[in-house]
Amino acid sequence: MHGIDTQRLRSKGWSEKEIQHATGIFQNAEEHKHPHVRIGEHIGLWMLVLLLVTGSAGVALFITPIFLFLSVFASVPLSFLLGVCAGMLLAYALHSLRIERHHHQRAAIVLFTCAFLVMLFTVQALARKFVIIPGVQPHSGLLVVIPFIVGMILPYVIDRRLHGAS
């Protein structure tokens, strides 16, 4: 139920009838949303997904030169931590939108797939450009991208387990 913490209302002395009435108002409002509001929610969701995919490309552009000079043992944990940061941002943003479960799932699948492909392409393309620099030993793009995506998925999954579908 959107916006109603029934336990909190009970602790404040609300009767069951008052809680049910308030819950009914919220459910009725959700069911009878104006079509423009629904369209606005969808636009907001997909703009957020587009922004996060673009952000993944920006992260890939930023971290690739760093990873080229780091050892594999330093690259993987750093990539994972950056993915966790991106995943926390994603989880917070999707949670704050208060959208239905199937929209969460679609957005997450599209985001994770696009982020994976964009980062893999960017990391591999930049790694090929930097091969001519002495001392650079490019890693496999997958070695940087997979920990990032796993780190990105982890906070989202934890948020879904803790909070359910908005």
PyMOL CGO cylinders between C-alpha atoms (Angstrom):
from pymol import cmd
from pymol.cgo import CYLINDER

trace = [
    CYLINDER, 0.00, 0.00, 0.00, 1.37, 3.32, -1.03, 0.3, 1, 1, 1, 1, 1, 1,
    CYLINDER, 1.37, 3.32, -1.03, 2.28, 5.72, 1.72, 0.3, 1, 1, 1, 1, 1, 1,
    CYLINDER, 2.28, 5.72, 1.72, 0.49, 4.04, 4.65, 0.3, 1, 1, 1, 1, 1, 1,
    CYLINDER, 0.49, 4.04, 4.65, 2.34, 2.41, 7.51, 0.3, 1, 1, 1, 1, 1, 1,
    CYLINDER, 2.34, 2.41, 7.51, -0.49, 0.67, 9.33, 0.3, 1, 1, 1, 1, 1, 1,
    CYLINDER, -0.49, 0.67, 9.33, 1.69, -0.27, 12.31, 0.3, 1, 1, 1, 1, 1, 1,
    CYLINDER, 1.69, -0.27, 12.31, 2.60, 3.35, 12.83, 0.3, 1, 1, 1, 1, 1, 1,
    CYLINDER, 2.60, 3.35, 12.83, -1.04, 4.43, 12.62, 0.3, 1, 1, 1, 1, 1, 1,
    CYLINDER, -1.04, 4.43, 12.62, -2.02, 1.77, 15.18, 0.3, 1, 1, 1, 1, 1, 1,
    CYLINDER, -2.02, 1.77, 15.18, 0.72, 3.00, 17.52, 0.3, 1, 1, 1, 1, 1, 1,
    CYLINDER, 0.72, 3.00, 17.52, -0.72, 6.51, 17.23, 0.3, 1, 1, 1, 1, 1, 1,
    CYLINDER, -0.72, 6.51, 17.23, -4.14, 5.30, 18.33, 0.3, 1, 1, 1, 1, 1, 1,
    CYLINDER, -4.14, 5.30, 18.33, -5.96, 4.95, 15.02, 0.3, 1, 1, 1, 1, 1, 1,
    CYLINDER, -5.96, 4.95, 15.02, -8.81, 2.47, 14.99, 0.3, 1, 1, 1, 1, 1, 1,
    CYLINDER, -8.81, 2.47, 14.99, -8.96, -0.36, 12.43, 0.3, 1, 1, 1, 1, 1, 1,
    CYLINDER, -8.96, -0.36, 12.43, -11.91, 1.36, 10.77, 0.3, 1, 1, 1, 1, 1, 1,
    CYLINDER, -11.91, 1.36, 10.77, -9.91, 4.60, 10.32, 0.3, 1, 1, 1, 1, 1, 1,
    CYLINDER, -9.91, 4.60, 10.32, -6.91, 2.69, 8.97, 0.3, 1, 1, 1, 1, 1, 1,
    CYLINDER, -6.91, 2.69, 8.97, -9.08, 0.79, 6.48, 0.3, 1, 1, 1, 1, 1, 1,
    CYLINDER, -9.08, 0.79, 6.48, -10.73, 4.03, 5.39, 0.3, 1, 1, 1, 1, 1, 1,
    CYLINDER, -10.73, 4.03, 5.39, -7.36, 5.72, 4.81, 0.3, 1, 1, 1, 1, 1, 1,
    CYLINDER, -7.36, 5.72, 4.81, -6.05, 2.65, 2.98, 0.3, 1, 1, 1, 1, 1, 1,
    CYLINDER, -6.05, 2.65, 2.98, -9.17, 2.61, 0.80, 0.3, 1, 1, 1, 1, 1, 1,
    CYLINDER, -9.17, 2.61, 0.80, -8.63, 6.25, -0.13, 0.3, 1, 1, 1, 1, 1, 1,
    CYLINDER, -8.63, 6.25, -0.13, -5.06, 5.53, -1.25, 0.3, 1, 1, 1, 1, 1, 1,
    CYLINDER, -5.06, 5.53, -1.25, -6.09, 2.43, -3.19, 0.3, 1, 1, 1, 1, 1, 1,
    CYLINDER, -6.09, 2.43, -3.19, -8.94, 4.31, -4.86, 0.3, 1, 1, 1, 1, 1, 1,
    CYLINDER, -8.94, 4.31, -4.86, -6.60, 7.14, -5.81, 0.3, 1, 1, 1, 1, 1, 1,
    CYLINDER, -6.60, 7.14, -5.81, -4.11, 4.66, -7.29, 0.3, 1, 1, 1, 1, 1, 1,
    CYLINDER, -4.11, 4.66, -7.29, -6.80, 2.88, -9.29, 0.3, 1, 1, 1, 1, 1, 1,
    CYLINDER, -6.80, 2.88, -9.29, -8.32, 6.09, -10.63, 0.3, 1, 1, 1, 1, 1, 1,
    CYLINDER, -8.32, 6.09, -10.63, -5.18, 8.01, -11.52, 0.3, 1, 1, 1, 1, 1, 1,
    CYLINDER, -5.18, 8.01, -11.52, -5.52, 10.46, -14.34, 0.3, 1, 1, 1, 1, 1, 1,
    CYLINDER, -5.52, 10.46, -14.34, -4.01, 9.06, -17.56, 0.3, 1, 1, 1, 1, 1, 1,
    CYLINDER, -4.01, 9.06, -17.56, -1.61, 12.00, -17.80, 0.3, 1, 1, 1, 1, 1, 1,
    CYLINDER, -1.61, 12.00, -17.80, -0.22, 11.14, -14.36, 0.3, 1, 1, 1, 1, 1, 1,
    CYLINDER, -0.22, 11.14, -14.36, 0.37, 7.54, -15.45, 0.3, 1, 1, 1, 1, 1, 1,
    CYLINDER, 0.37, 7.54, -15.45, 2.10, 8.73, -18.62, 0.3, 1, 1, 1, 1, 1, 1,
    CYLINDER, 2.10, 8.73, -18.62, 4.23, 11.09, -16.54, 0.3, 1, 1, 1, 1, 1, 1,
    CYLINDER, 4.23, 11.09, -16.54, 5.26, 8.22, -14.25, 0.3, 1, 1, 1, 1, 1, 1,
    CYLINDER, 5.26, 8.22, -14.25, 6.28, 6.10, -17.25, 0.3, 1, 1, 1, 1, 1, 1,
    CYLINDER, 6.28, 6.10, -17.25, 8.22, 8.96, -18.81, 0.3, 1, 1, 1, 1, 1, 1,
    CYLINDER, 8.22, 8.96, -18.81, 9.97, 9.59, -15.51, 0.3, 1, 1, 1, 1, 1, 1,
    CYLINDER, 9.97, 9.59, -15.51, 10.87, 5.92, -15.16, 0.3, 1, 1, 1, 1, 1, 1,
    CYLINDER, 10.87, 5.92, -15.16, 12.32, 5.54, -18.66, 0.3, 1, 1, 1, 1, 1, 1,
    CYLINDER, 12.32, 5.54, -18.66, 14.15, 8.87, -18.46, 0.3, 1, 1, 1, 1, 1, 1,
    CYLINDER, 14.15, 8.87, -18.46, 15.73, 7.59, -15.25, 0.3, 1, 1, 1, 1, 1, 1,
    CYLINDER, 15.73, 7.59, -15.25, 16.75, 4.36, -16.97, 0.3, 1, 1, 1, 1, 1, 1,
    CYLINDER, 16.75, 4.36, -16.97, 18.21, 6.35, -19.88, 0.3, 1, 1, 1, 1, 1, 1,
    CYLINDER, 18.21, 6.35, -19.88, 20.08, 8.59, -17.46, 0.3, 1, 1, 1, 1, 1, 1,
    CYLINDER, 20.08, 8.59, -17.46, 21.53, 5.61, -15.59, 0.3, 1, 1, 1, 1, 1, 1,
    CYLINDER, 21.53, 5.61, -15.59, 22.59, 3.90, -18.83, 0.3, 1, 1, 1, 1, 1, 1,
    CYLINDER, 22.59, 3.90, -18.83, 24.27, 7.15, -19.91, 0.3, 1, 1, 1, 1, 1, 1,
    CYLINDER, 24.27, 7.15, -19.91, 25.87, 7.31, -16.48, 0.3, 1, 1, 1, 1, 1, 1,
    CYLINDER, 25.87, 7.31, -16.48, 27.21, 3.80, -16.96, 0.3, 1, 1, 1, 1, 1, 1,
    CYLINDER, 27.21, 3.80, -16.96, 28.85, 4.93, -20.20, 0.3, 1, 1, 1, 1, 1, 1,
    CYLINDER, 28.85, 4.93, -20.20, 30.33, 7.91, -18.35, 0.3, 1, 1, 1, 1, 1, 1,
    CYLINDER, 30.33, 7.91, -18.35, 31.66, 5.62, -15.62, 0.3, 1, 1, 1, 1, 1, 1,
    CYLINDER, 31.66, 5.62, -15.62, 33.15, 3.37, -18.30, 0.3, 1, 1, 1, 1, 1, 1,
    CYLINDER, 33.15, 3.37, -18.30, 34.86, 6.34, -19.98, 0.3, 1, 1, 1, 1, 1, 1,
    CYLINDER, 34.86, 6.34, -19.98, 36.21, 7.51, -16.65, 0.3, 1, 1, 1, 1, 1, 1,
    CYLINDER, 36.21, 7.51, -16.65, 37.41, 4.18, -15.26, 0.3, 1, 1, 1, 1, 1, 1,
    CYLINDER, 37.41, 4.18, -15.26, 38.90, 2.57, -18.35, 0.3, 1, 1, 1, 1, 1, 1,
    CYLINDER, 38.90, 2.57, -18.35, 42.15, 4.58, -18.33, 0.3, 1, 1, 1, 1, 1, 1,
    CYLINDER, 42.15, 4.58, -18.33, 42.48, 3.88, -14.61, 0.3, 1, 1, 1, 1, 1, 1,
    CYLINDER, 42.48, 3.88, -14.61, 41.94, 0.16, -15.08, 0.3, 1, 1, 1, 1, 1, 1,
    CYLINDER, 41.94, 0.16, -15.08, 44.52, 0.01, -17.84, 0.3, 1, 1, 1, 1, 1, 1,
    CYLINDER, 44.52, 0.01, -17.84, 47.22, 0.88, -15.32, 0.3, 1, 1, 1, 1, 1, 1,
    CYLINDER, 47.22, 0.88, -15.32, 45.86, -1.13, -12.39, 0.3, 1, 1, 1, 1, 1, 1,
    CYLINDER, 45.86, -1.13, -12.39, 46.51, -4.78, -11.78, 0.3, 1, 1, 1, 1, 1, 1,
    CYLINDER, 46.51, -4.78, -11.78, 43.68, -7.26, -12.18, 0.3, 1, 1, 1, 1, 1, 1,
    CYLINDER, 43.68, -7.26, -12.18, 43.55, -7.68, -8.39, 0.3, 1, 1, 1, 1, 1, 1,
    CYLINDER, 43.55, -7.68, -8.39, 42.87, -3.97, -7.92, 0.3, 1, 1, 1, 1, 1, 1,
    CYLINDER, 42.87, -3.97, -7.92, 40.57, -3.57, -10.93, 0.3, 1, 1, 1, 1, 1, 1,
    CYLINDER, 40.57, -3.57, -10.93, 37.95, -6.13, -9.95, 0.3, 1, 1, 1, 1, 1, 1,
    CYLINDER, 37.95, -6.13, -9.95, 37.20, -4.80, -6.42, 0.3, 1, 1, 1, 1, 1, 1,
    CYLINDER, 37.20, -4.80, -6.42, 37.20, -1.20, -7.65, 0.3, 1, 1, 1, 1, 1, 1,
    CYLINDER, 37.20, -1.20, -7.65, 34.80, -2.09, -10.45, 0.3, 1, 1, 1, 1, 1, 1,
    CYLINDER, 34.80, -2.09, -10.45, 32.55, -3.92, -7.96, 0.3, 1, 1, 1, 1, 1, 1,
    CYLINDER, 32.55, -3.92, -7.96, 32.50, -0.94, -5.58, 0.3, 1, 1, 1, 1, 1, 1,
    CYLINDER, 32.50, -0.94, -5.58, 31.60, 1.45, -8.39, 0.3, 1, 1, 1, 1, 1, 1,
    CYLINDER, 31.60, 1.45, -8.39, 28.82, -0.93, -9.39, 0.3, 1, 1, 1, 1, 1, 1,
    CYLINDER, 28.82, -0.93, -9.39, 27.50, -1.01, -5.81, 0.3, 1, 1, 1, 1, 1, 1,
    CYLINDER, 27.50, -1.01, -5.81, 27.40, 2.80, -5.82, 0.3, 1, 1, 1, 1, 1, 1,
    CYLINDER, 27.40, 2.80, -5.82, 25.48, 2.83, -9.10, 0.3, 1, 1, 1, 1, 1, 1,
    CYLINDER, 25.48, 2.83, -9.10, 23.16, 0.09, -7.81, 0.3, 1, 1, 1, 1, 1, 1,
    CYLINDER, 23.16, 0.09, -7.81, 22.40, 2.07, -4.64, 0.3, 1, 1, 1, 1, 1, 1,
    CYLINDER, 22.40, 2.07, -4.64, 21.48, 5.05, -6.79, 0.3, 1, 1, 1, 1, 1, 1,
    CYLINDER, 21.48, 5.05, -6.79, 19.26, 2.84, -8.95, 0.3, 1, 1, 1, 1, 1, 1,
    CYLINDER, 19.26, 2.84, -8.95, 17.55, 1.20, -5.96, 0.3, 1, 1, 1, 1, 1, 1,
    CYLINDER, 17.55, 1.20, -5.96, 16.85, 4.56, -4.32, 0.3, 1, 1, 1, 1, 1, 1,
    CYLINDER, 16.85, 4.56, -4.32, 15.56, 6.13, -7.52, 0.3, 1, 1, 1, 1, 1, 1,
    CYLINDER, 15.56, 6.13, -7.52, 13.25, 3.22, -8.40, 0.3, 1, 1, 1, 1, 1, 1,
    CYLINDER, 13.25, 3.22, -8.40, 12.02, 2.97, -4.83, 0.3, 1, 1, 1, 1, 1, 1,
    CYLINDER, 12.02, 2.97, -4.83, 11.22, 6.66, -4.69, 0.3, 1, 1, 1, 1, 1, 1,
    CYLINDER, 11.22, 6.66, -4.69, 9.16, 6.45, -7.91, 0.3, 1, 1, 1, 1, 1, 1,
    CYLINDER, 9.16, 6.45, -7.91, 6.64, 4.12, -6.22, 0.3, 1, 1, 1, 1, 1, 1,
    CYLINDER, 6.64, 4.12, -6.22, 5.79, 2.21, -9.36, 0.3, 1, 1, 1, 1, 1, 1,
    CYLINDER, 5.79, 2.21, -9.36, 4.32, -1.24, -9.81, 0.3, 1, 1, 1, 1, 1, 1,
    CYLINDER, 4.32, -1.24, -9.81, 6.43, -4.40, -9.53, 0.3, 1, 1, 1, 1, 1, 1,
    CYLINDER, 6.43, -4.40, -9.53, 6.38, -5.26, -13.25, 0.3, 1, 1, 1, 1, 1, 1,
    CYLINDER, 6.38, -5.26, -13.25, 7.63, -1.75, -14.10, 0.3, 1, 1, 1, 1, 1, 1,
    CYLINDER, 7.63, -1.75, -14.10, 10.47, -2.19, -11.60, 0.3, 1, 1, 1, 1, 1, 1,
    CYLINDER, 10.47, -2.19, -11.60, 11.40, -5.48, -13.19, 0.3, 1, 1, 1, 1, 1, 1,
    CYLINDER, 11.40, -5.48, -13.19, 11.27, -4.20, -16.76, 0.3, 1, 1, 1, 1, 1, 1,
    CYLINDER, 11.27, -4.20, -16.76, 13.29, -1.12, -15.91, 0.3, 1, 1, 1, 1, 1, 1,
    CYLINDER, 13.29, -1.12, -15.91, 15.88, -3.17, -14.05, 0.3, 1, 1, 1, 1, 1, 1,
    CYLINDER, 15.88, -3.17, -14.05, 16.25, -5.73, -16.85, 0.3, 1, 1, 1, 1, 1, 1,
    CYLINDER, 16.25, -5.73, -16.85, 16.59, -3.01, -19.51, 0.3, 1, 1, 1, 1, 1, 1,
    CYLINDER, 16.59, -3.01, -19.51, 19.01, -1.04, -17.35, 0.3, 1, 1, 1, 1, 1, 1,
    CYLINDER, 19.01, -1.04, -17.35, 21.25, -3.96, -16.45, 0.3, 1, 1, 1, 1, 1, 1,
    CYLINDER, 21.25, -3.96, -16.45, 21.34, -5.24, -20.03, 0.3, 1, 1, 1, 1, 1, 1,
    CYLINDER, 21.34, -5.24, -20.03, 22.04, -1.81, -21.53, 0.3, 1, 1, 1, 1, 1, 1,
    CYLINDER, 22.04, -1.81, -21.53, 24.59, -0.94, -18.85, 0.3, 1, 1, 1, 1, 1, 1,
    CYLINDER, 24.59, -0.94, -18.85, 26.39, -4.23, -19.49, 0.3, 1, 1, 1, 1, 1, 1,
    CYLINDER, 26.39, -4.23, -19.49, 26.51, -3.73, -23.25, 0.3, 1, 1, 1, 1, 1, 1,
    CYLINDER, 26.51, -3.73, -23.25, 27.41, -0.04, -23.12, 0.3, 1, 1, 1, 1, 1, 1,
    CYLINDER, 27.41, -0.04, -23.12, 30.17, -0.59, -20.56, 0.3, 1, 1, 1, 1, 1, 1,
    CYLINDER, 30.17, -0.59, -20.56, 31.55, -3.63, -22.36, 0.3, 1, 1, 1, 1, 1, 1,
    CYLINDER, 31.55, -3.63, -22.36, 31.67, -1.79, -25.69, 0.3, 1, 1, 1, 1, 1, 1,
    CYLINDER, 31.67, -1.79, -25.69, 33.19, 1.34, -24.14, 0.3, 1, 1, 1, 1, 1, 1,
    CYLINDER, 33.19, 1.34, -24.14, 35.82, -0.50, -22.09, 0.3, 1, 1, 1, 1, 1, 1,
    CYLINDER, 35.82, -0.50, -22.09, 36.90, -2.67, -25.01, 0.3, 1, 1, 1, 1, 1, 1,
    CYLINDER, 36.90, -2.67, -25.01, 36.97, 0.23, -27.47, 0.3, 1, 1, 1, 1, 1, 1,
    CYLINDER, 36.97, 0.23, -27.47, 39.05, 2.39, -25.14, 0.3, 1, 1, 1, 1, 1, 1,
    CYLINDER, 39.05, 2.39, -25.14, 41.35, -0.50, -24.24, 0.3, 1, 1, 1, 1, 1, 1,
    CYLINDER, 41.35, -0.50, -24.24, 42.18, -0.92, -27.93, 0.3, 1, 1, 1, 1, 1, 1,
    CYLINDER, 42.18, -0.92, -27.93, 43.03, 2.80, -28.18, 0.3, 1, 1, 1, 1, 1, 1,
    CYLINDER, 43.03, 2.80, -28.18, 45.43, 2.68, -25.22, 0.3, 1, 1, 1, 1, 1, 1,
    CYLINDER, 45.43, 2.68, -25.22, 47.34, -0.45, -26.29, 0.3, 1, 1, 1, 1, 1, 1,
    CYLINDER, 47.34, -0.45, -26.29, 50.00, 1.72, -27.92, 0.3, 1, 1, 1, 1, 1, 1,
    CYLINDER, 50.00, 1.72, -27.92, 51.05, 3.26, -24.57, 0.3, 1, 1, 1, 1, 1, 1,
    CYLINDER, 51.05, 3.26, -24.57, 54.11, 1.50, -23.06, 0.3, 1, 1, 1, 1, 1, 1,
    CYLINDER, 54.11, 1.50, -23.06, 53.37, -0.33, -19.81, 0.3, 1, 1, 1, 1, 1, 1,
    CYLINDER, 53.37, -0.33, -19.81, 49.67, -0.72, -20.51, 0.3, 1, 1, 1, 1, 1, 1,
    CYLINDER, 49.67, -0.72, -20.51, 48.34, -4.23, -20.34, 0.3, 1, 1, 1, 1, 1, 1,
    CYLINDER, 48.34, -4.23, -20.34, 44.63, -4.05, -21.10, 0.3, 1, 1, 1, 1, 1, 1,
    CYLINDER, 44.63, -4.05, -21.10, 42.38, -6.43, -19.20, 0.3, 1, 1, 1, 1, 1, 1,
    CYLINDER, 42.38, -6.43, -19.20, 39.47, -8.25, -20.68, 0.3, 1, 1, 1, 1, 1, 1,
    CYLINDER, 39.47, -8.25, -20.68, 36.45, -5.98, -20.85, 0.3, 1, 1, 1, 1, 1, 1,
    CYLINDER, 36.45, -5.98, -20.85, 34.42, -8.66, -19.11, 0.3, 1, 1, 1, 1, 1, 1,
    CYLINDER, 34.42, -8.66, -19.11, 36.85, -8.60, -16.18, 0.3, 1, 1, 1, 1, 1, 1,
    CYLINDER, 36.85, -8.60, -16.18, 35.87, -4.99, -15.49, 0.3, 1, 1, 1, 1, 1, 1,
    CYLINDER, 35.87, -4.99, -15.49, 32.23, -5.05, -16.57, 0.3, 1, 1, 1, 1, 1, 1,
    CYLINDER, 32.23, -5.05, -16.57, 30.95, -8.20, -14.84, 0.3, 1, 1, 1, 1, 1, 1,
    CYLINDER, 30.95, -8.20, -14.84, 31.95, -7.10, -11.31, 0.3, 1, 1, 1, 1, 1, 1,
    CYLINDER, 31.95, -7.10, -11.31, 30.41, -3.69, -12.04, 0.3, 1, 1, 1, 1, 1, 1,
    CYLINDER, 30.41, -3.69, -12.04, 27.09, -5.23, -13.11, 0.3, 1, 1, 1, 1, 1, 1,
    CYLINDER, 27.09, -5.23, -13.11, 27.06, -7.71, -10.20, 0.3, 1, 1, 1, 1, 1, 1,
    CYLINDER, 27.06, -7.71, -10.20, 27.75, -4.82, -7.84, 0.3, 1, 1, 1, 1, 1, 1,
    CYLINDER, 27.75, -4.82, -7.84, 24.97, -2.85, -9.50, 0.3, 1, 1, 1, 1, 1, 1,
    CYLINDER, 24.97, -2.85, -9.50, 22.43, -5.67, -9.17, 0.3, 1, 1, 1, 1, 1, 1,
    CYLINDER, 22.43, -5.67, -9.17, 23.21, -6.44, -5.53, 0.3, 1, 1, 1, 1, 1, 1,
    CYLINDER, 23.21, -6.44, -5.53, 21.74, -3.26, -3.90, 0.3, 1, 1, 1, 1, 1, 1,
    CYLINDER, 21.74, -3.26, -3.90, 18.70, -3.46, -6.17, 0.3, 1, 1, 1, 1, 1, 1,
    CYLINDER, 18.70, -3.46, -6.17, 18.00, -7.07, -5.13, 0.3, 1, 1, 1, 1, 1, 1,
    CYLINDER, 18.00, -7.07, -5.13, 18.51, -6.22, -1.45, 0.3, 1, 1, 1, 1, 1, 1,
    CYLINDER, 18.51, -6.22, -1.45, 16.15, -3.25, -1.75, 0.3, 1, 1, 1, 1, 1, 1,
    CYLINDER, 16.15, -3.25, -1.75, 13.49, -5.40, -3.43, 0.3, 1, 1, 1, 1, 1, 1,
    CYLINDER, 13.49, -5.40, -3.43, 13.82, -8.02, -0.68, 0.3, 1, 1, 1, 1, 1, 1,
    CYLINDER, 13.82, -8.02, -0.68, 13.56, -5.43, 2.11, 0.3, 1, 1, 1, 1, 1, 1,
    CYLINDER, 13.56, -5.43, 2.11, 10.89, -3.16, 0.67, 0.3, 1, 1, 1, 1, 1, 1,
    CYLINDER, 10.89, -3.16, 0.67, 8.98, -5.34, -1.77, 0.3, 1, 1, 1, 1, 1, 1,
    CYLINDER, 8.98, -5.34, -1.77, 7.38, -3.75, -4.78, 0.3, 1, 1, 1, 1, 1, 1,
    CYLINDER, 7.38, -3.75, -4.78, 6.67, -0.20, -3.60, 0.3, 1, 1, 1, 1, 1, 1,
]
cmd.load_cgo(trace, "trace")
